[in-house]
Amino acid sequence: MEIGTSNNILSHIRSVKAATDRPEVAARQPTETRSAGDSPVLLTGYDNILALGRLALGPSQVESWESKGLEITNETLEAAYEAFNQAFKASMDSPRSGGISINAHQIVADHQAVPEWFLHEQKLHLEANEAPGAKATFARGEYFHISDTASTVSRALKAYSDVQFGFSGKIDR
């Protein structure tokens, strides 16, 4: 899946970035708000886009990559933000949506230079993926997968049955 430049979200990203680059606009748009105590920080504008992009990629995953020397670029974070928004909208449009999976490795590899170890990690991650739908979607290079409620529920019920009764199959009463 390629993120097109005509997409409304990408246009919004660019307009927010341009607006916050202008001092007179940036002065009217706070980039951070903090409440009393240890309350969460509320980011707005371009900072919010970058924070949500990082969240979509997985903060601990990003930290792991950065600890190995791979700095995630703002362009990549913008792409992750857009992919997450597209996935969220698609899941809201699907009455059978059971969840969203983001192909973080593909997003990063498509939007910045990555070292060989990253590509190897991407391959291992894909091979280890046990969700057949997501695995096939990610193998095609798409940025997200929307799981079906029926498959999610049936996997959950099977897991419950395995734990609760120690076996898979029909329970006689």
Buried (B, 14 or more C-beta within 10 A) or exposed (E): BEBEEEEEBBEBBEEBBEBBEEEEEBEEBEBEEEEEEEEEEEBBBBBBBBBBBBBBBBEEBBEEBEEEEBEBEBEBBBBBBBBBBBBBEBBEEEEEBBBBBBBBBBBBBBBBEBEEEBEEBBEEBBEEBEBEBBBEBBEEEBBBBBBBBEBBEEBEEEEEBEEEEEEEEEEEE
